[in-house]
Amino acid sequence: MSECEPQVYRPCDRELLKGALRELAGQSGIGVIFAGLVDRSQLTITEFVGTTTHGLRNLVVQTGEGIGGRALLQARPVGVSDYFNSDRITHQHDRAVRIEGLRAMVALPVLVGGQPRSMLYAATRDSASIGERSIDLLTAGASLISRELLIRDEVDNRVSILRVVDQHATEPLDRDLIEIVRIAHAELLSMARLTTDPALSLRLLAVTQQLVGSSSVPADAPRLTPRESDVLAQVALGCSYAEVGRRLALRPVTVKGYMQTIMSKLHAHSRTEAVQVARRLRLLP
């Protein structure tokens, strides 16, 4: 598989896997860990920690083939204590596994919206089973990867929407398009806080600044903290304190406290007035 092609907003998903493998190797002590991304009905193994040969490099695994293909088919973890003697899996890829000298193995799919998007493997060079603690760490790692991939997918969706809006930039924007921009702004702002990728977070924050035209914010405009901006953007969509809390993982009373601070900074007497003032000051789109 070729290296990741550069994209404006989406970082390389292979780099996400590579970073996750390094962290898992340090935490678990598993001898060999490897991974690959799923594309439709197949996965390609590209990332490795602890391997000593190139036997598995760029190996393409179709749905149903071997341990990874079975995990891909069933969308759940599959493990074997002796890869070559297992009758639970097919053996199209025995040669590649034998070159690396692996025996016990587990394949764990990373699911996004119920669909496999990548596969994590852990293996040993003897027939000792992979311990429960290691499986738990792999499961936690898969959850983190899944969450990051979901965020990146949502960013892709919002950016594609904004590109459509941008095509109408020379025309007077109707109310529906303005509302789309406001929703995208709030969601991108939230995703910038959630992602574990610092570079992606910075790019998303830059997009949100473009949406509100931050370069034209008055010099004496009140300064909102990042969290205050998150809360205000959600409130501007008409969300209740409870809804904002669910979206931002905050308690409603905490959201209320943020809004009280925001209203004080903006010299507003209500949430509605706070949103109006923020838009006038170009703090919101």
C-alpha positions in Angstrom: 0.0 0.0 0.0 1.3 3.4 -0.9 1.9 6.1 1.7 -1.0 8.3 2.7 -1.9 11.0 0.2 -1.9 14.4 1.7 -5.3 15.9 2.6 -6.1 19.4 3.7 -7.9 18.5 6.9 -7.7 14.7 7.5 -4.4 13.4 8.9 -3.1 10.1 7.7 -5.0 7.2 9.2 -2.0 5.0 8.9 -0.1 7.4 11.2 -3.0 7.0 13.7 -2.5 3.2 13.7 1.3 3.6 14.0 1.0 5.8 17.1 -1.6 3.4 18.6 0.7 0.4 18.1 3.6 2.1 19.7 1.5 3.0 22.8 0.0 -0.5 23.0 3.5 -2.1 22.8 4.7 -0.1 25.7 1.7 -0.8 27.8 1.1 -4.5 27.1 4.5 -6.0 26.6 3.2 -8.1 23.8 6.0 -9.3 21.5 4.4 -8.6 18.2 1.6 -6.1 17.3 0.5 -5.1 13.8 -2.4 -3.5 12.1 -4.0 -2.4 8.9 -6.8 -0.4 7.4 -10.0 -1.9 6.0 -11.1 -0.9 2.5 -14.4 -2.4 1.6 -14.0 -6.2 1.8 -10.3 -6.4 2.5 -7.6 -5.2 4.8 -4.0 -4.4 4.1 -1.5 -4.9 6.9 1.0 -2.0 6.9 2.0 -1.1 10.5 4.2 -3.2 12.8 5.9 -3.3 16.1 8.1 -6.2 17.1 8.4 -8.0 13.7 11.8 -9.1 12.5 11.0 -9.9 8.8 9.0 -8.4 5.9 6.8 -11.5 5.6 3.6 -9.7 6.6 4.3 -6.3 5.1 1.5 -5.1 2.8 -0.3 -8.4 3.1 -3.8 -8.1 1.7 -6.4 -10.2 3.6 -9.8 -10.7 2.1 -13.0 -11.2 4.2 -13.0 -14.7 5.6 -9.3 -15.4 5.1 -7.2 -16.4 8.1 -7.7 -14.9 11.5 -8.0 -11.3 10.4 -10.4 -12.1 7.6 -12.6 -14.1 10.0 -12.6 -11.2 12.5 -13.5 -8.9 9.5 -16.4 -11.2 8.5 -17.8 -11.6 12.0 -17.0 -8.0 13.2 -15.7 -9.4 16.5 -12.3 -10.5 17.9 -11.0 -13.9 16.9 -8.1 -15.7 18.7 -6.1 -18.9 18.2 -3.4 -20.5 20.4 -1.7 -22.3 17.5 -2.2 -20.6 14.2 -1.1 -23.4 11.9 -3.0 -26.2 13.6 -6.3 -24.3 14.2 -9.4 -25.5 12.3 -11.2 -22.3 13.2 -9.5 -20.3 10.4 -8.5 -20.8 6.8 -4.8 -21.0 5.9 -4.2 -18.9 2.8 -1.6 -16.8 4.6 0.4 -19.5 6.5 3.5 -18.8 4.6 3.6 -15.1 5.6 2.9 -16.0 9.2 5.5 -18.8 9.2 8.2 -16.4 7.9 7.6 -14.2 10.9 7.6 -17.3 13.2 4.2 -16.5 14.9 2.0 -19.0 16.7 -0.6 -17.6 19.1 -2.6 -14.7 17.6 -5.6 -12.6 18.2 -7.3 -10.2 15.6 -9.5 -7.4 16.9 -11.5 -5.3 14.5 -11.9 -1.6 15.0 -15.5 -0.8 14.5 -17.0 2.6 13.5 -20.8 2.6 13.3 -20.7 -1.2 13.5 -18.5 -1.5 10.4 -14.8 -2.7 10.6 -12.5 0.1 9.6 -9.1 -1.3 10.7 -7.7 -4.5 12.3 -5.4 -4.8 15.3 -3.4 -8.0 15.7 -1.3 -9.3 18.6 0.9 -12.4 18.4 3.5 -14.4 20.2 6.2 -16.8 18.9 5.1 -19.6 21.1 1.8 -21.3 21.8 1.1 -19.5 25.1 -2.2 -17.7 24.9 -2.3 -13.9 24.9 -3.4 -12.8 28.4 -6.6 -11.2 29.4 -4.9 -8.0 30.4 -3.3 -7.7 26.9 -6.7 -8.3 25.3 -8.2 -5.6 27.5 -5.5 -3.1 26.4 -6.1 -4.0 22.8 -9.8 -3.5 23.2 -9.2 -0.1 24.8 -6.8 0.8 22.0 -9.3 -0.2 19.4 -11.9 2.0 21.1 -9.6 5.0 21.0 -8.8 4.4 17.3 -12.6 4.0 16.6 -13.4 7.3 18.3 -10.7 9.2 16.4 -11.8 7.7 13.0 -15.4 8.7 13.8 -14.3 12.3 14.5 -12.3 12.4 11.3 -15.3 11.1 9.3 -17.5 13.7 10.9 -15.0 16.4 10.0 -15.0 15.2 6.4 -18.7 15.4 6.3 -18.8 19.0 7.7 -16.0 20.1 5.4 -17.9 18.7 2.4 -21.0 20.6 3.4 -19.0 23.8 3.8 -17.5 23.3 0.3 -21.1 23.3 -1.1 -21.8 26.5 0.9 -18.6 28.0 -0.5 -19.8 27.5 -4.0 -22.6 30.0 -3.2 -20.2 32.5 -1.6 -20.7 35.1 -4.3 -24.5 34.9 -3.8 -26.5 36.3 -0.9 -26.7 33.4 1.6 -30.3 32.3 2.4 -31.3 31.4 5.9 -30.9 27.7 5.4 -27.2 28.0 4.3 -26.5 30.4 7.2 -27.9 27.8 9.5 -25.7 25.1 7.9 -22.7 27.2 8.5 -23.6 27.8 12.2 -24.2 24.1 12.8 -20.9 23.1 11.1 -19.1 25.8 13.2 -20.4 24.4 16.5 -19.7 20.8 15.5 -16.2 21.5 14.2 -15.4 23.5 17.3 -16.5 20.5 19.5 -14.5 18.0 17.4 -11.4 20.2 17.7 -11.5 19.6 21.5 -12.3 15.9 21.2 -9.6 14.8 18.7 -6.4 13.3 20.0 -4.5 14.7 17.0 -3.0 18.2 17.9 -2.4 19.0 14.2 -6.0 18.2 13.3 -7.3 20.2 16.2 -5.3 23.3 15.1 -6.6 22.9 11.5 -10.2 22.6 12.7 -9.9 25.7 14.9 -8.5 27.6 11.9 -11.6 26.6 9.9 -13.9 27.8 12.7 -12.1 31.1 12.8 -12.6 31.5 9.1 -16.3 30.8 9.5 -16.8 33.6 11.9 -14.4 36.0 10.2 -12.1 36.3 13.2 -9.8 38.7 11.5 -12.6 41.3 11.7 -13.3 40.9 15.4 -13.1 44.3 17.2 -9.9 44.7 19.2 -11.9 45.5 22.3 -14.2 42.5 22.0 -14.4 40.3 25.1 -12.2 37.2 25.1 -13.9 33.9 25.6 -12.1 30.8 26.7 -12.1 27.8 24.4 -14.7 26.1 26.6 -16.9 29.2 26.7 -16.8 29.3 22.9 -17.8 25.7 22.8 -20.8 26.3 25.1 -21.9 29.5 23.4 -21.8 27.8 19.9 -24.0 25.0 21.1 -26.4 27.4 22.9 -26.6 29.4 19.6 -28.1 26.4 17.9 -30.9 26.4 20.4 -29.6 23.6 22.7 -30.8 23.5 26.3 -28.2 23.3 29.1 -28.9 19.5 29.3 -28.3 19.1 25.6 -25.1 21.1 25.6 -24.0 19.0 28.6 -24.5 15.8 26.6 -22.7 17.1 23.6 -19.7 18.4 25.5 -19.6 15.9 28.3 -20.4 18.5 30.9 -23.0 18.6 33.7 -25.9 21.0 33.0 -25.0 23.0 36.1 -21.5 23.5 34.7 -22.9 24.6 31.4 -25.1 27.1 33.2 -22.0 28.4 35.0 -20.2 28.9 31.7 -23.2 30.8 30.3 -23.4 33.1 33.3 -19.8 34.0 32.8 -20.3 34.5 29.0 -23.3 36.8 29.6 -21.3 38.8 32.1 -18.4 39.2 29.6 -20.8 40.2 26.8 -23.0 42.4 29.1 -26.0 40.4 28.1 -29.1 39.7 30.2 -30.2 36.4 28.5 -28.8 33.6 26.4 -30.6 35.0 23.3 -29.0 38.4 23.8 -25.6 36.8 24.4 -25.8 35.0 21.1 -26.9 38.2 19.3 -24.0 40.2 20.8 -21.5 37.4 20.0 -22.6 37.4 16.4 -22.4 41.2 16.2 -18.8 41.0 17.5 -18.0 38.2 15.0 -17.4 35.7 17.8 -20.0 33.4 16.2 -21.1 33.0 12.5 
